[in-house]
């Protein structure tokens, strides 16, 4: 179907304005929204309905799903009515509007051996938008106080892990914000699994200490466990310079070693001298183009609440161009405040795939955010921390 095919009319008054007639036009509108995100819900709703119409027309497996549910763009008035695709569908179908010849990379979900990974295809244009989405939200939460920072990423570099959305994200972050001393200290072992170069990691930390310059340590939860176990066995406690911080992501499914988040963060504080208020948790997945974080480092304004470690409650929030709803697994309706359900995400930056994604993760509805509980029962284990370390 031609990309510039006229779009269907809308029944609601708020949507009588002109709709984007191509992905390129929508891309331009979304970039403007990202640059000026302080807009009301009507702006998000308008963009979501525009994108749903484009994806309905150009992502054939998604259109079949919508038709089976008797849902079409002309019937919808609110973004909450847009039908989501389960993450498992990214394993079975090519949920992409990008022609095969224009697909320059594909991100795979990580999982246990033998699982079919999810596939999220990208072109040069969609990767550019992906980075336009991730960079400002990362900076707001992890690096709000400095333009350039030494980054130590506990993963392989992008050239060794081209199918990892996390590694691509960290590569983009390093290009944009990293100082000349920034390093990836992970490698790939003989089996293709991820391995942490402990000597290189310690050398990067020692260099930051000698220069008396703060460092940001970025990695999966399990990579931190690996690092902290080595530091404990070596009876080492490194005093990273003041202002240092951590971003950790991922879980432990399929791993023999599991640490509750509070215990993991306590060990980070003990062995790296980074306080709990400077440890940020990230939530993301290969099927998305935006990420959620649980607090802003150094937040001191009334508009952003600083993290209170005494509550042990971490509330994740997506950027304004992405929304999360916590829904009942039985009815699909949004649960009440404080209740638990499945996390459903509407990500406008998922322009060339599907914006509405139904995860298998459980969360508690907390205002405009959510508290992450973990994987639903019977869900396949996954997450960046499943990479072999």
C-alpha positions in Angstrom: 0.0 0.0 0.0 1.5 3.4 -0.9 2.9 5.4 2.0 1.2 8.6 0.8 -2.3 7.1 0.5 -4.8 9.6 2.0 -5.8 8.7 5.5 -9.3 8.0 6.7 -11.5 10.7 8.2 -12.1 11.0 12.0 -15.4 11.3 13.8 -14.3 13.4 16.7 -14.1 17.2 16.7 -10.7 17.3 18.2 -9.2 15.3 15.3 -10.5 17.3 12.4 -7.2 19.0 11.9 -4.8 17.6 9.2 -3.3 14.2 9.8 0.2 13.2 8.8 0.0 11.5 5.4 3.4 9.8 5.6 5.8 8.4 8.1 8.3 11.2 7.2 5.7 13.9 8.0 4.8 12.2 11.3 8.5 11.9 12.1 8.8 15.7 11.8 5.8 16.3 14.0 7.0 13.9 16.7 10.5 15.6 16.8 8.7 18.9 17.4 6.8 17.3 20.2 10.0 15.9 21.7 11.6 19.3 21.5 8.6 20.9 23.2 7.1 18.2 25.4 5.1 20.4 27.7 1.8 19.9 25.9 -1.5 18.7 27.1 -3.0 15.2 26.5 -4.8 16.4 23.4 -1.4 16.7 21.6 -0.4 13.2 22.6 -3.8 11.9 21.6 -3.6 13.5 18.2 -0.2 12.1 17.4 -1.2 8.7 18.7 -4.2 8.5 16.4 -2.2 9.7 13.5 0.4 7.0 14.1 -2.1 4.3 14.6 -3.6 5.1 11.2 -0.3 4.9 9.5 0.6 1.7 11.2 -2.8 0.2 10.4 -2.2 0.9 6.7 1.5 -0.2 6.5 2.1 -2.9 9.1 0.2 -5.8 7.6 0.3 -8.2 10.5 -0.9 -5.4 12.8 -3.8 -4.6 10.5 -4.9 -8.2 10.5 -4.9 -8.2 14.3 -7.0 -5.0 14.3 -9.4 -6.4 11.7 -9.9 -9.5 13.8 -10.9 -7.3 16.7 -13.1 -5.2 14.4 -11.0 -2.1 15.2 -10.1 0.5 12.6 -8.8 4.1 12.7 -12.3 5.6 11.9 -13.7 4.0 15.0 -11.3 5.4 17.5 -11.4 8.7 19.4 -8.8 8.1 22.2 -5.3 6.7 22.3 -6.3 4.4 25.1 -8.5 2.5 22.5 -5.6 1.7 20.2 -5.1 -2.1 20.3 -1.8 -3.3 21.8 0.4 -6.1 20.4 1.8 -8.6 22.9 5.6 -8.7 23.0 5.4 -12.3 21.9 4.1 -11.2 18.5 7.5 -9.6 17.8 8.9 -13.1 17.7 6.4 -14.6 15.3 5.8 -11.7 12.9 7.7 -8.9 11.2 6.0 -6.0 12.8 7.6 -3.4 10.6 6.6 -1.0 7.9 10.3 -0.7 6.7 11.0 -2.4 3.4 13.5 -5.2 3.7 16.1 -3.3 1.6 16.0 -0.4 4.1 16.4 -2.4 7.3 19.9 -1.6 8.4 19.7 -3.3 11.8 17.5 -5.4 14.0 17.3 -5.5 17.8 16.8 -8.8 19.4 15.3 -9.4 22.9 17.6 -11.3 25.2 16.4 -14.6 26.6 17.3 -18.1 27.6 19.0 -20.4 25.2 16.6 -21.9 22.6 14.1 -19.1 22.8 13.0 -17.3 19.7 14.0 -13.6 20.2 11.7 -10.7 19.5 12.8 -8.7 16.5 12.5 -4.9 16.1 13.7 -3.7 12.7 15.2 -0.3 12.1 16.2 1.9 9.2 18.6 4.8 9.3 15.6 7.2 9.9 14.0 5.1 12.6 17.4 4.7 14.4 17.8 8.5 14.3 14.4 9.0 15.9 15.2 6.3 18.4 18.2 8.2 19.5 16.2 11.5 19.5 13.9 9.8 22.0 16.4 8.2 24.3 19.0 11.0 24.6 17.0 13.8 26.3 15.3 11.5 28.8 18.6 9.9 29.7 20.3 13.2 30.2 17.4 14.5 32.3 17.7 11.6 34.7 21.4 10.5 34.7 23.4 13.6 33.6 21.3 16.7 34.5 24.3 18.6 35.9 27.2 18.1 33.4 27.6 18.3 29.6 30.4 15.7 29.4 31.0 12.8 31.7 33.2 9.8 32.0 31.0 6.8 31.2 32.0 3.2 32.1 29.6 0.8 30.4 29.7 -2.7 31.7 28.7 -4.2 28.4 30.4 -5.0 25.1 30.8 -2.1 22.7 28.2 -1.7 19.8 30.5 -3.4 17.3 30.5 -6.6 19.3 26.8 -6.6 20.2 24.9 -5.1 17.2 21.6 -6.8 18.1 21.4 -5.3 21.6 19.2 -2.3 21.9 20.8 -1.5 25.3 24.3 -1.5 23.8 23.1 0.7 20.9 21.6 3.0 23.5 24.8 3.2 25.5 26.8 3.8 22.3 24.5 6.7 21.5 24.8 8.1 25.0 28.6 7.8 24.9 28.8 9.6 21.6 26.6 12.4 22.8 27.7 12.9 26.4 30.8 10.8 27.1 34.3 12.3 27.7 37.4 11.0 26.1 38.0 8.7 29.0 34.7 6.8 28.5 34.9 3.1 28.0 33.0 -0.1 27.3 34.5 -2.8 29.6 32.5 -5.8 28.5 33.6 -8.3 25.9 32.1 -11.3 24.0 33.4 -14.8 25.1 33.9 -17.9 22.9 30.3 -18.9 23.2 29.0 -15.5 22.1 27.9 -14.6 25.6 28.8 -11.3 27.4 31.8 -11.2 29.7 33.0 -8.4 31.9 36.7 -7.4 31.7 37.3 -6.8 35.4 40.8 -5.5 34.9 39.7 -2.9 32.4 36.8 -1.9 34.7 39.0 -1.4 37.7 41.5 0.5 35.5 38.7 2.9 34.4 37.7 3.4 38.0 41.2 4.0 39.1 41.7 6.6 36.4 38.7 8.5 37.5 39.9 8.4 41.1 43.3 9.6 40.1 41.8 12.5 38.1 39.3 13.2 40.8 36.6 13.3 38.2 33.2 11.7 38.8 32.2 8.7 36.7 28.8 7.2 35.6 28.7 3.4 35.7 26.1 1.9 33.3 25.1 -1.7 33.0 22.7 -4.6 33.7 21.9 -5.7 37.2 23.7 -9.0 36.7 26.8 -7.2 35.4 26.9 -5.3 38.7 26.5 -8.5 40.6 29.5 -9.9 38.7 31.6 -6.8 39.4 30.5 -6.6 43.1 31.2 -10.2 43.7 34.7 -9.8 42.4 35.3 -6.7 44.5 34.0 -8.5 47.6 36.3 -11.6 47.0 39.2 -9.2 46.4 38.2 -7.3 49.6 38.2 -4.0 47.6 36.1 -1.0 48.3 36.6 1.8 45.7 35.9 5.4 46.7 34.7 6.8 43.4 34.8 10.6 43.2 31.9 12.7 44.5 29.2 13.2 41.9 29.6 9.6 40.5 26.4 7.8 39.7 25.0 4.5 38.5 22.3 3.4 36.0 21.3 -0.2 36.3 18.8 -2.1 34.3 17.5 -5.7 33.7 16.5 -8.6 36.0 17.8 -12.0 36.9 15.4 -14.5 35.3 17.2 -17.7 34.4 20.2 -16.9 36.6 21.3 -18.7 39.7 22.4 -15.5 41.5 19.6 -13.1 42.4 19.8 -10.0 44.6 16.8 -7.9 45.6 17.2 -4.4 44.3 17.7 -2.8 47.7 20.5 -5.3 48.5 22.2 -4.7 45.1 22.1 -1.0 45.6 23.5 -1.3 49.2 26.4 -3.3 47.8 27.0 -0.6 45.1 27.1 1.9 47.9 29.5 -0.2 50.0 32.0 -1.1 47.2 31.8 2.0 44.9 30.9 4.7 47.5 27.8 5.8 45.4 24.8 6.7 47.6 21.3 5.3 46.9 20.1 8.7 45.7 22.6 8.5 42.9 21.6 5.0 41.7 19.0 5.2 38.9 17.0 2.2 37.7 16.0 2.0 34.0 13.2 0.1 32.4 13.3 -0.6 28.7 13.0 -3.4 26.1 14.0 -4.2 22.5 10.4 -3.7 21.3 10.3 -0.1 22.4 12.1 3.1 21.4 11.7 5.0 24.7 12.8 4.2 28.3 11.5 4.8 31.8 13.6 5.9 34.8 12.7 5.8 38.5 14.1 9.2 39.6 16.3 12.2 38.6 19.8 12.4 40.1 20.1 15.5 42.2 16.4 16.5 41.7 15.8 19.6 43.9 12.7 21.2 42.3 9.1 20.9 43.3 8.2 19.5 39.9 10.5 16.4 40.3 10.5 14.5 43.5 14.0 13.3 44.7 14.3 9.6 45.4 13.7 8.7 49.1 15.6 5.5 49.8 13.8 5.0 53.1 10.6 4.2 51.2 12.3 1.6 49.0 9.6 2.6 46.4 10.9 3.4 42.9 8.3 4.9 40.6 9.2 4.6 36.8 8.1 7.2 34.4 8.3 7.3 30.6 8.9 10.6 28.7 5.9 12.7 27.6 5.9 11.0 24.1 5.3 7.6 25.7 2.6 6.5 28.2 2.3 3.5 30.4 -1.0 2.0 31.6 -1.4 -0.7 34.2 -4.2 -3.0 33.0 -6.0 -6.0 34.4 -4.9 -9.3 32.7 -8.5 -10.5 32.9 -10.4 -7.5 31.4 -7.7 -5.3 29.8 -9.1 -2.3 31.7 -6.8 0.1 33.6 -6.6 -0.9 37.3 -7.2 1.5 40.2 -4.5 3.5 41.8 -2.3 1.2 44.0 -3.4 -2.0 42.3 -1.3 -4.4 40.3 -1.6 -5.3 36.7 0.3 -5.8 33.4 2.3 -2.9 32.0 1.0 -1.7 28.6 3.0 1.0 26.8 2.1 3.4 24.1 5.4 4.7 22.6 5.1 7.3 19.9 8.8 6.8 19.0 8.0 3.3 17.7 7.1 5.0 14.4 7.9 2.2 12.0 6.7 -0.8 14.0 3.8 -0.7 16.5 3.3 2.0 19.1 1.0 0.0 21.5 2.9 -2.9 23.2 1.5 -5.2 25.8 4.3 -6.4 28.0 4.4 -9.5 30.3 5.7 -7.4 33.2 3.7 -6.6 36.3 3.5 -3.2 37.8 1.6 -1.2 40.5 -0.2 1.9 39.3 1.4 4.9 41.0 0.0 8.2 39.7 1.5 8.9 36.3 4.1 6.2 36.8 4.4 2.6 38.0 6.3 0.5 40.5 7.9 -2.5 38.7 7.1 -5.8 40.3 8.6 -8.3 37.9 7.5 -10.9 35.3 4.1 -12.3 35.2 3.7 -16.0 36.0 4.3 -18.3 33.0 6.1 -15.5 31.1 9.3 -16.5 29.4 12.4 -15.2 31.2 14.1 -12.3 29.4 16.0 -9.1 29.9 19.5 -7.8 29.3 20.8 -9.6 32.4 20.2 -12.9 30.7 23.2 -12.3 28.4 25.9 -14.8 29.5 28.4 -13.2 31.8 
